[in-house]
């Protein structure tokens, strides 16, 4: 081989190693020197045959990479893992994927998780410490069946500073990703797609600006014949049980371009022993829910929800937005759409502030022709420059409401306000109600 050809071949091999395409071990077989910091699990005894428990071999590889920090590479194959993997500080666990994968074929780097069945409190499949990353792989629980769903522990548990989970596919996780309750900072959860059954993402005790981007949970990831073949019982299980995105204490959380179908609760905001959430939520959606957004408690500065699309029609009491009596913070919604055959678009019972600007409301559920799209029982309310696209009463104001400003809106049958409030209400510049109701 000429010198120039050798240098070109060596360069291509090094680039492939850096991209995670081939392992350092394979590079030595082809004549290139090993790339320092890249460790292949097969060099530590992993077989990736889908039958042998590879947990100990993968852990040995992680331990070796942790000495200086490095990349643990899992070539394409099926790695049976009965137990938990401890991803140590500075270690990247990397599969062969560069992005989440479609439902089938089930190829690439597959983790077959069988540990912790019927024990949600067991250690997570991936226990992740400071500055650790898991990327480029698929997780599948082969013993989980669509018509016989069992609890499992979390797939990922993030603690400490600067953890990253990205480009991961979850075929049928019972519990997806947990951040906290140990103190954590700057988690990065990006491009995670797949099916979660009970909980998708739970964030708590983050004291500095986490990121959640491009996460999609959907029952259809379990529709392939190779992993079960039937998504209909999974759909039912999810809308009866799944809480897709749950946020406890987190400061300045940025949550962008995420989606769930279906869920009992799409986005839930709670108060834990560590506190509640404040954050910016942009371009998020929750479809086929019983409650698309449930706000139980938030920090005083609260939530900024922009460009959301929320649809509710499952369960006994489908409502797109519920602000619970325990909520005392501020919920601000801009350019959001609420629709579906639901009981109401919004039910507000909190003691804080709720505002809708440039929003869309509609409901086509039979028997709700005189049921208000928005019911505001208490707190302080603003509705501005919004559209009411079906002919129900637009807003009902309860006697405990402290204050309301409703202005600049329009509706398919005008803007109808049922005012039972005893305090100051400002209603002006509304489209008038037609004398003849519109059949919508």
N, C-alpha and C positions, 0 to 999 in steps of 0.2 A: 504494500500500500504506500503510495506517495505521501510525503510529509503533509502536504496541504490537505489531502483527503483524510489522513489520520486526524489532523487538527479539527477538521469539520465534523468528523464522526464523534470525536471526543466532546466537542462543544454541544452537539445535539444530545448526547447522552446526559451531560451535566444539566442542560436545560430541562430534559425530561425528568430527571431526578428532582430538580427544584419544583417542577410543576406537579410532582407526585405521581407521575405516570408510571415510572418503574422504580424499583427499590435499589438501594445502595448495593445490596448483595448481587443483584442482577448485573449492575455495572461492572463489578469485579469479574464476573464471568465473561463479559464481553471485552475485557481488556482495559477498561477505564478504572481509575483509582476510585475507592469509595469516597462518597461525599460526607465529610465530617458533620455529625449532628443529625443524620438520617438513619433510622433504625427500622429494619423490616421485621415484622412479627414472626415471619417464617424462619428467620435465623434463630429465634428463641423457642421454636418447637410448635408453633401454631400450624395446624393442618388445613383448616378452612374446608373441611369436608362435610360440614353440617351434621356430623354425628359425634365427633370427639369434642369434649369440653376444652375449649381453647382459652378459658379465663386465665389460668395460671401463666400460660405462655405470653399472652398479651400483657399481663401485669409485669412479668419479668422485663419485657421490652420497654414498658413505661418507666420502670425503675431505672433501667440503664439510661434512658434518655433524660431522666430527671437529674442526673449527676451534674450536667452542665446546662441542661435545657436543650430540647431538640424535638425532632419530628418522629412520631411513631407511624409508620406506613403500613396499612393493611391492603394488600393487593386484592383484586376481585376474588370473591369466594364467599362461602357461607360459614361464619364463625359462630359456633354454638357457645353461649356464655351462660353458665349456671352460677350466678352470683353477681358480685359488684366489682367494677373496675375503678380504682383510685387514680384519677388523672392529676398528677402532681404539678407543683409550681413550675411554670415555664415549659410545659409539655404540650405539644400539638398531636392529637390523635387524628390521623387523616386517612380517609378512604379514597377510592378512585374517582368519586363523583366530583364534578365541578358545579353541580346544581341539583336541586331535588329532582326525583324521577317520577315518571308517570306510573300508573297502577301496575302495568305489566309491559314487558316481561320483567320478572324479578331477577335482575342481574346487577352486577357491580359488587360493591362491598356491602355484604348483608350481615348484620349482627342478629343472630337468632337467640332472643332473650327468653330463658326458661326459669330464672331464679325468682323467688319471692312470691310465688303464686299464693293467692288468698291472704297476703300479708302486706297491706299498704305501708306499714311502718318499717319494713325492711329497708336496708340501704338501697339507694338508687342504682340503676344499671351503671351510670356514669356519675361518680362523686367527684366534683370538680373544685380544685383549690385555686389559689391566686394565679392569675395570668395563664390560665389553662384554656385550651381550645379543643373542641370536637367538631370535625367538619367532613363533608364528603362521603357520608355513608347512609345506609338504610337500617332501621330497627324494625324487627318483626318478632312478634310473640307467636310462635307456631302452635302452641297449645291452646291459645285463645280461639274460641269458636263463636261464630255469629249468633247462634241460638243457645249458647251456654257461656255467658260472659262472667268472668271471675275478676276480682280485684288483683292488681299488681302494684308494686311500689313505683315511684317516679322513675321515668326514663333518665332524666337529667336532674341533678341537684347542684346548684351553683352557690358557692360561698366565697367570701373574700373579695379581692379587687380584680377588675378587668378580666372577667371570664367571657368566652365567646362560644356560641353554638350557632353554626350556619351551614347552609347547603345540606340539610338533613331531611330525610324522608321518614315519617312515622307511619307504618302500615296500620297498626291497631293498638297503640299504647293506651293503657287504662288511665294512667296519669302521665302527662307529658313533661313539662319543664317547671321545676320549682326553684325560685330564687329566694334565699333566706330559709328560715327566720333568722339565721346568723347574719350579722352585719355584712353588708356588701356594697360595692361601689362600681359604677360604670359597667354593668353587664351589657353585653351586646348579643342580641338574639335576632338572627337575620335569615331569611329565606328558609324557613322550616315549614314543610308541607306534609299533610297526611291526616290520618284519623286519630282522634282522641275520644275516649269514651266517658270518663267521669270528670276529669279536669284537664284543661289544655295548658294554660300558663298561670302560675301563681307567683306574684311578686310581693315581697315583704322585707322590711328593714333595710331598704336601699336609701342611703343618706346622700347620694350624689349622682343624679342624672343617669338613669339607665336608658337603654335604647331597645325598642322592639320594632322590627321592620319586616314587612313582607312575609307574614306568617298566615297560613291558611289551613284551617281545620275543616275536613269535609268527609262525610260518611262514605263517599264513593271510592276512597282509596282501599276499601275493603271489598270491592265488587269483583276483583279478579278471581278466576277459578283457582289460581295457584295459592291464594291466601284465604279462601273461604267461599267466595263465589256468590254471596248473597248480602246485599247492603240494606235490604228493607228492614230486617229486625234490628240492624245497627242504627238506622235512621230513627226508629221508635225509641231505642234505648237512649240515644243521644238527646232527643227532645224531652225525654222524661228525667234525665239525670245529668247531662253534661253542663258544666260551668266552664265556658271556653277561656275567658280572660278575666282573672281575678286580681285585683290590686289592693293590698293593704298599705302599709307605710312605704311610700316612695316619694322622694323629693325631685321635682323637675323631670318626671318621666316623659320621654318622647316616644309616642306610639303611632306608627305610620303605616298605612296600607295593609291592614290586616282584616281577616274575614273568617266567619264561621257559618256552616250549614250542616245540620240544624243544631239547636241547643235549647236547654231549659232556660239558661241565662247566657246571653252573649257576652256582655261586659258587666262585671260586678265590682263595686267599690265598697270596701268594708273598713272597719277600724279594728286593728289588732292591738295587742299589748304594746306594740312599738309605735302605733299611730295610724294615720290615714294617708291618702294620696293627694298630691297635686301634680298636674301635668298637662301636656298638650297632646290631643288625640286627633289625628288628621287622616282623612281618607279611609276610615274604617267602616266595616259593614257587618251586620248580623242578620241572617235570614232564617226563616222557618223556626222562630223562637217562640217560647211562651212569654218571656220578658227579654227584649233585646238589650236594654240598658237598665240596670238596677243600681241606684245610688243610695247606699245605706248611710255612709258617712264619708266626708272628705275634709281636707284642710280648709281653713277659712278662704284662702285665695282660689281653691277649688279646681274645677275642670274647665278646659277650653276644648270643646269638641267641634271640629270643622269638617265640612264635606263628608258627613256620615250618611249612610243609608241603612235604615233599620226597619225590619219587617217581622211582624208577629202574627201567628195564626194557629199555633199548637197549644195543647194543654187546656186547662179549665178556665183560665183567665188571661188570654193573650193581650198584652199591652206592649207597645214599643218602648216607652220610657216610664219608669217609676222612680220618683224621688221620695224616699221613705220618710216617715215622721222623725227619724233619728238624725236626718241630715241637717246640718246647720251652716254649711259652706255655700259656695257659689257654683252654680252649674250654668255655663254659657254655651249655647248651641248656635252655630252660624252655618248657613247654607247646608242644612241637613234635611233629609227626606224621611218621612214616616208614613208607611202605607201597609195595607194588607187587610184581610178580613178579621180584624181584631175588635176587642170590646171598646178600647179607646186608643188614641195615639199617645196620650200622655196623662199620667195621674201624679199630681204634685201634692205632697202632704208634709214636706219639710218646712223648717223654720228659717231657711236662708233665702238666697236669691236664685231665681231661675229666669233665664232670658232666651228668647228665640228670635233670631234675626235672619231674614231671607230664607225661611224654611218652607217646606211643603208638607201638607197634611191631607190624608185621604183614608177612607175606610169603606169597603164594599161588603161588609158582613151583613147578611140578612137579619132583620129584626132590630137593627141599631139606627133606624132612620131618624129617631129623635134622641139618640144618645150622643152627648157632646164629644167632639174629637179631643178636646183638652179639658180636664177637670183640675182646677187649682183650688185646693181646700184651704191652704195656709201659706205663710211665707210672703215673699214679694215677687211679683211677676212682671215681665216685660215681653210683649209680642209686637214685633215691628217688621214691616215690609215682607210679610209672609202670605202664602196662598193656601186657601182651604178649598180643595178640589172636589169634595163631595158635599152633599146638601144637608148633612146633619148640623145641629147647632155647633158653632165654632168653638166657643169657650164657655164653660160654666165656672163662675166665681163663688167660692164658698164663704160662709159668714166669718170664718176665722182668718181670712186673707188680710194681710196687713196693708198692702198697697198694690195697685196694678196700673200699668200703662199699656194700652192697646191702641196702636195707631199705624196708619199707612198700609193696611192689609186689604186683601180682596178675597172673594170667594165665589164659587160656582152659583151659589144662591145668596150672595152677599155675605157679610160677616155678622153672624148672630151671636150675641153675648147674653147669657143668662146671668144676671147680676143679683146674687144673694149676699154680696159683701156688705159689711156695715161700716167700712172705712173708705178712704179716698180711692177713687177709681177715675182714671182719665181714659176716655174713649173718644177718639176723633179721627177724621179723615179716613173713615172706613168706607168700603163699597156698600151701598145700601142694600137691604134685604129686598128681594123681589116680592111683589104682591102675590104672584103665582109661583108656588114651589117648583123647582126644577127637578125633573125625574132623573136622578142619578143613583 
